[in-house]
Amino acid sequence: MKTAILLIAAGGAALLVAVAVLDRWLRPKMERIRVPESDPRLGEHASLSKDFDALLRQAGGRPMTVGTMMDRLALRGDAFLLLFFSLPLCLPVGIPVLTTILGPVLVFVSFFLLLGRRTWLPKRVRDHEVPFERMEGMIRRMTPLVLRIEKHLYPRLLALSEPGLAVRLHAAYILVLALVVSLPMPILFANLVAAVPILLLSLGLIKRDGLFIIAAYVAAIPCVALYATLALLGIEGLARLFGGIV
């Protein structure tokens, strides 16, 4: 009994020391880091909301194909494509635009990001035309969320967004989530729980914010919980569970 108490006390003390050391190491890295405007991955003062406005100006009131949107957004990199196509899936109320194509687009973008190559889409997907009114409505509804998020984004923990192995690991993670998003699940929040981590990770890569990248991995917990419950109970059982809660 005494030995067990001593082991628990020693373990607790070791944990406290580890937390203190981690805090001392991590705190300076959490401070804002100046990244030059010339950084091709960032542009420190770049505004995501302004990029969306530029897309609307380019459309000029006319329909725009998915391929044209991707060519315009790809100027900021694949992470920006992931952001743009995951945002609609993160809104509380779904937007009836590209609903059958968002998941596959995310799959293609993350797959080619994993390979380190420029994103390719099938012609049928690239030529899918989005009416200007729907695109404008989607962007206008996303803009307030983007503006709120931008206030908390700045470069920190840069090692987590360094090109190479780190980004490819993130791409593999996004690919798995994108495949989940692509599943036609008639369940409330089924897309949301998988899309939010993609959104957070793409924001972290765009602005080189390591804290958002860490948050993206933590945010996958509800997704794992939902689909693990689904695997155990099935769709009808999950529906009854949510019905009982409500």
C-alpha positions as CSV (number, residue, x, y, z in Angstrom):
1,M,0.0,0.0,0.0
2,K,2.8,2.4,1.0
3,T,4.7,1.5,-2.2
4,A,1.6,2.3,-4.3
5,I,1.2,5.7,-2.6
6,L,4.9,6.5,-3.1
7,L,4.6,5.5,-6.8
8,I,1.5,7.7,-7.2
9,A,3.3,10.6,-5.5
10,A,6.4,10.2,-7.6
11,G,4.3,10.0,-10.7
12,G,2.4,13.2,-9.8
13,A,5.7,15.0,-9.0
14,A,7.2,13.9,-12.3
15,L,4.1,15.1,-14.2
16,L,4.2,18.5,-12.5
17,V,7.9,18.8,-13.5
18,A,7.2,17.8,-17.0
19,V,4.3,20.3,-17.3
20,A,6.6,23.1,-15.9
21,V,9.4,22.2,-18.4
22,L,6.9,22.1,-21.3
23,D,5.4,25.4,-20.2
24,R,8.8,27.0,-20.0
25,W,9.8,25.7,-23.5
26,L,6.4,26.4,-25.1
27,R,5.6,29.9,-23.8
28,P,8.2,31.8,-25.8
29,K,7.2,29.9,-29.0
30,M,3.6,31.0,-28.5
31,E,4.4,34.6,-28.9
32,R,3.8,36.3,-32.2
33,I,6.6,35.9,-34.8
34,R,7.2,38.5,-37.5
35,V,7.2,36.9,-40.9
36,P,8.2,39.1,-43.9
37,E,5.6,40.2,-46.4
38,S,7.6,38.5,-49.1
39,D,7.0,35.0,-47.6
40,P,5.2,33.3,-50.5
41,R,3.3,31.1,-48.1
42,L,1.9,33.9,-46.1
43,G,2.1,37.6,-46.7
44,E,1.6,38.6,-43.1
45,H,-1.0,41.3,-43.7
46,A,-3.0,39.2,-46.3
47,S,-6.7,39.1,-45.6
48,L,-8.8,36.0,-46.3
49,S,-11.9,38.1,-46.5
50,K,-10.3,40.3,-49.1
51,D,-9.4,37.3,-51.1
52,F,-13.0,36.2,-51.1
53,D,-14.1,39.7,-52.3
54,A,-11.6,39.5,-55.1
55,L,-13.1,36.2,-56.2
56,L,-16.6,37.9,-56.4
57,R,-15.1,40.8,-58.4
58,Q,-13.6,38.4,-60.9
59,A,-16.9,36.6,-61.3
60,G,-18.5,40.0,-62.1
61,G,-22.0,38.7,-61.6
62,R,-21.6,35.7,-63.9
63,P,-21.5,32.0,-63.0
64,M,-18.1,30.6,-62.3
65,T,-16.8,27.1,-62.7
66,V,-15.1,25.1,-59.9
67,G,-12.0,25.0,-62.0
68,T,-11.9,28.8,-62.4
69,M,-12.4,29.3,-58.6
70,M,-9.6,26.9,-57.9
71,D,-7.2,28.6,-60.4
72,R,-7.9,31.9,-58.7
73,L,-7.6,30.6,-55.1
74,A,-4.6,28.4,-55.9
75,L,-2.5,31.6,-56.1
76,R,-2.5,31.4,-52.3
77,G,-1.7,27.7,-52.2
78,D,-3.5,24.4,-51.6
79,A,-4.3,25.2,-48.0
80,F,-6.4,28.1,-49.2
81,L,-8.3,25.8,-51.4
82,L,-9.0,23.5,-48.4
83,L,-10.1,26.5,-46.4
84,F,-12.5,27.7,-49.1
85,F,-14.1,24.3,-49.8
86,S,-14.4,23.3,-46.1
87,L,-15.9,26.5,-44.8
88,P,-19.4,25.9,-46.2
89,L,-19.5,22.5,-44.4
90,C,-18.7,24.3,-41.0
91,L,-21.7,26.6,-41.0
92,P,-24.5,25.8,-38.6
93,V,-27.0,25.8,-41.5
94,G,-26.0,24.1,-44.7
95,I,-25.7,25.9,-48.0
96,P,-27.3,24.1,-51.0
97,V,-24.3,24.7,-53.3
98,L,-21.7,22.2,-54.3
99,T,-23.0,19.8,-51.6
100,T,-22.3,16.8,-53.7
101,I,-18.9,18.0,-54.8
102,L,-17.2,19.6,-51.7
103,G,-16.0,16.3,-50.2
104,P,-14.4,15.0,-53.4
105,V,-12.7,18.3,-54.1
106,L,-11.2,18.2,-50.6
107,V,-10.1,14.7,-51.2
108,F,-8.3,15.7,-54.5
109,V,-6.7,18.8,-53.0
110,S,-5.4,16.9,-49.9
111,F,-4.2,14.0,-52.0
112,F,-2.1,16.2,-54.3
113,L,-0.8,18.2,-51.3
114,L,0.4,14.9,-49.8
115,L,2.2,14.2,-53.1
116,G,3.6,17.7,-53.2
117,R,2.1,18.3,-56.6
118,R,-0.4,20.8,-58.1
119,T,-4.0,19.8,-57.6
120,W,-5.7,18.1,-60.6
121,L,-9.5,17.7,-60.9
122,P,-11.5,15.6,-63.4
123,K,-13.0,17.7,-66.2
124,R,-16.5,17.0,-65.0
125,V,-15.7,18.5,-61.6
126,R,-13.7,21.4,-63.0
127,D,-16.5,22.3,-65.4
128,H,-19.2,22.3,-62.7
129,E,-20.8,25.8,-62.8
130,V,-21.8,27.7,-59.7
131,P,-24.4,30.4,-60.2
132,F,-23.1,33.8,-59.0
133,E,-26.0,34.3,-56.6
134,R,-25.2,31.1,-54.8
135,M,-21.5,31.8,-54.7
136,E,-22.1,35.3,-53.4
137,G,-24.5,34.0,-50.8
138,M,-22.0,31.4,-49.7
139,I,-19.2,34.0,-49.4
140,R,-21.3,36.6,-47.7
141,R,-22.3,34.0,-45.1
142,M,-18.8,32.9,-44.5
143,T,-17.2,36.3,-44.3
144,P,-18.3,37.2,-40.7
145,L,-16.9,33.9,-39.5
146,V,-13.6,34.5,-41.4
147,L,-13.3,38.1,-40.0
148,R,-13.7,36.8,-36.4
149,I,-11.1,34.1,-36.9
150,E,-8.6,36.4,-38.6
151,K,-8.3,38.4,-35.3
152,H,-6.7,35.4,-33.6
153,L,-4.4,34.2,-36.4
154,Y,-0.7,35.1,-36.4
155,P,2.6,33.2,-37.0
156,R,3.7,31.0,-34.1
157,L,5.2,27.5,-33.6
158,L,6.4,27.8,-37.1
159,A,8.0,24.3,-37.1
160,L,4.5,22.8,-37.4
161,S,3.8,24.5,-40.7
162,E,7.2,24.0,-42.2
163,P,7.1,22.7,-45.8
164,G,8.2,19.1,-46.2
165,L,7.4,16.2,-43.8
166,A,5.2,18.2,-41.5
167,V,2.9,19.5,-44.2
168,R,2.7,16.0,-45.8
169,L,1.6,14.5,-42.5
170,H,-1.1,17.2,-42.2
171,A,-2.2,16.4,-45.7
172,A,-2.6,12.7,-44.9
173,Y,-4.7,13.7,-41.9
174,I,-6.9,16.0,-44.0
175,L,-7.2,13.3,-46.6
176,V,-8.8,10.9,-44.1
177,L,-11.2,13.6,-42.9
178,A,-12.1,14.6,-46.5
179,L,-13.0,11.0,-47.2
180,V,-15.2,11.1,-44.1
181,V,-16.8,14.3,-45.3
182,S,-17.5,12.6,-48.7
183,L,-19.6,9.9,-47.1
184,P,-23.4,10.6,-47.8
185,M,-24.4,10.4,-44.2
186,P,-28.0,11.5,-43.4
187,I,-27.0,12.5,-39.9
188,L,-27.0,16.0,-38.3
189,F,-23.4,17.4,-37.9
190,A,-21.9,14.4,-39.6
191,N,-20.1,16.7,-42.1
192,L,-19.4,19.4,-39.5
193,V,-17.4,17.3,-37.1
194,A,-15.0,16.3,-39.9
195,A,-14.9,19.6,-41.7
196,V,-14.0,21.8,-38.6
197,P,-10.5,20.1,-38.2
198,I,-9.9,20.6,-41.9
199,L,-10.8,24.3,-41.6
200,L,-8.6,24.8,-38.5
201,L,-5.6,23.0,-40.1
202,S,-5.9,24.9,-43.4
203,L,-6.0,28.2,-41.4
204,G,-2.9,27.2,-39.5
205,L,-1.0,26.4,-42.7
206,I,-2.1,29.6,-44.5
207,K,-1.1,31.9,-41.6
208,R,1.6,29.6,-40.2
209,D,-0.2,29.4,-36.8
210,G,0.9,26.3,-35.0
211,L,-1.7,26.8,-32.3
212,F,-4.5,26.4,-34.9
213,I,-2.7,23.3,-36.2
214,I,-2.7,21.7,-32.7
215,A,-6.4,22.7,-32.3
216,A,-7.2,20.9,-35.6
217,Y,-6.0,17.6,-34.2
218,V,-7.8,18.1,-30.9
219,A,-11.0,19.0,-32.9
220,A,-11.0,15.6,-34.4
221,I,-12.1,14.0,-31.1
222,P,-15.9,14.7,-31.7
223,C,-15.5,13.2,-35.2
224,V,-13.9,10.0,-33.8
225,A,-16.6,9.8,-31.1
226,L,-19.4,10.3,-33.6
227,Y,-18.2,7.7,-36.0
228,A,-17.2,5.2,-33.3
229,T,-20.7,5.5,-31.9
230,L,-22.1,5.1,-35.4
231,A,-20.1,1.9,-35.9
232,L,-21.5,0.5,-32.6
233,L,-25.1,1.6,-32.9
234,G,-25.7,2.1,-36.6
235,I,-27.6,5.0,-38.1
236,E,-31.0,4.1,-36.5
237,G,-29.5,3.6,-33.1
238,L,-27.6,6.9,-33.3
239,A,-30.8,8.7,-34.5
240,R,-32.7,7.3,-31.4
241,L,-29.8,8.4,-29.2
242,F,-29.9,11.9,-30.4
243,G,-33.7,11.9,-30.3
244,G,-33.6,10.8,-26.6
245,I,-31.1,13.6,-25.8
246,V,-33.3,16.2,-27.5
